[in-house]
């Protein structure tokens, strides 16, 4: 196995990590911005008011997208393990 194959696998792994985490992070960021706007408008500066809704929304978004995320990870692992004999022969 040469370094180009390893770099290709690393690139694909990082791309999948970015693809799977981006929706959850964007949802959390949007909720955080919305809560910040509400806190600024009402002059309420309570930390738990900011943290708890973001935590709940993040957990709900992970639960909602878990089927898609798990399917994507299983597909990647199947492709990786399916071509293991090709990598071992290099």
C-alpha positions as CSV (number, residue, x, y, z in Angstrom):
1,X,0.0,0.0,0.0
2,X,1.6,3.3,-1.1
3,X,1.1,6.7,0.4
4,X,-1.3,7.8,-2.3
5,X,-3.8,5.1,-1.2
6,X,-3.4,6.1,2.4
7,X,-3.9,9.8,1.6
8,X,-7.0,8.9,-0.4
9,X,-8.5,7.0,2.4
10,X,-7.7,9.7,4.9
11,X,-9.2,12.3,2.6
12,X,-12.4,10.3,2.3
13,X,-12.6,9.7,6.0
14,X,-12.2,13.4,6.8
15,X,-14.8,14.2,4.2
16,X,-17.3,11.8,5.7
17,X,-16.6,13.2,9.2
18,X,-17.3,16.7,7.9
19,X,-20.4,15.6,6.0
20,X,-21.9,13.9,9.1
21,X,-21.2,16.6,11.6
22,X,-22.1,19.7,9.6
23,X,-25.9,19.4,9.7
24,X,-25.9,19.0,13.5
25,X,-23.5,21.8,14.0
26,X,-25.4,24.1,11.7
27,X,-28.7,23.4,13.5
28,X,-27.0,24.1,16.9
29,X,-25.5,27.3,15.5
30,X,-28.8,28.6,14.2
31,X,-30.6,27.9,17.5
32,X,-27.7,29.6,19.3
33,X,-28.0,32.7,17.2
34,X,-31.8,32.8,17.6
35,X,-31.5,32.5,21.4
36,X,-28.7,35.2,21.4
37,X,-31.0,37.6,19.5
38,X,-33.9,36.9,22.0
39,X,-31.5,37.4,24.9
40,X,-30.3,40.7,23.5
41,X,-33.8,41.9,22.8
42,X,-35.1,41.1,26.3
43,X,-31.8,41.8,28.2
44,X,-31.9,38.4,29.9
45,X,-28.4,37.1,30.3
46,X,-28.9,33.7,31.8
47,X,-26.4,31.1,30.7
48,X,-28.8,28.1,31.1
49,X,-31.2,29.8,28.8
50,X,-28.6,29.6,26.1
51,X,-27.2,26.2,26.8
52,X,-30.2,24.0,27.5
53,X,-32.1,24.6,24.3
54,X,-29.0,24.1,22.2
55,X,-28.3,20.8,24.0
56,X,-31.9,19.6,23.5
57,X,-32.0,20.6,19.8
58,X,-28.6,19.0,19.2
59,X,-29.7,15.7,20.8
60,X,-33.0,15.8,18.8
61,X,-31.2,16.5,15.5
62,X,-28.8,13.6,16.1
63,X,-31.8,11.3,16.9
64,X,-33.6,12.5,13.8
65,X,-30.6,12.1,11.5
66,X,-29.2,8.9,13.1
67,X,-30.6,6.6,10.4
68,X,-29.0,8.6,7.6
69,X,-25.7,9.0,9.5
70,X,-25.5,5.3,10.4
71,X,-26.4,4.3,6.9
72,X,-23.6,6.5,5.6
73,X,-21.1,5.1,8.1
74,X,-22.1,1.5,7.3
75,X,-21.7,2.1,3.6
76,X,-18.2,3.6,4.1
77,X,-17.2,0.7,6.4
78,X,-18.5,-1.9,3.9
79,X,-16.6,-0.3,1.1
80,X,-13.5,-0.1,3.2
81,X,-13.6,-3.6,4.4
82,X,-14.7,-4.9,1.0
83,X,-11.6,-3.6,-0.6
84,X,-9.3,-4.7,2.2
85,X,-7.8,-7.5,0.1
86,X,-6.9,-4.9,-2.6
87,X,-5.1,-2.8,0.0
88,X,-3.3,-5.8,1.5
89,X,-2.0,-6.8,-1.9
90,X,-0.4,-3.5,-2.6
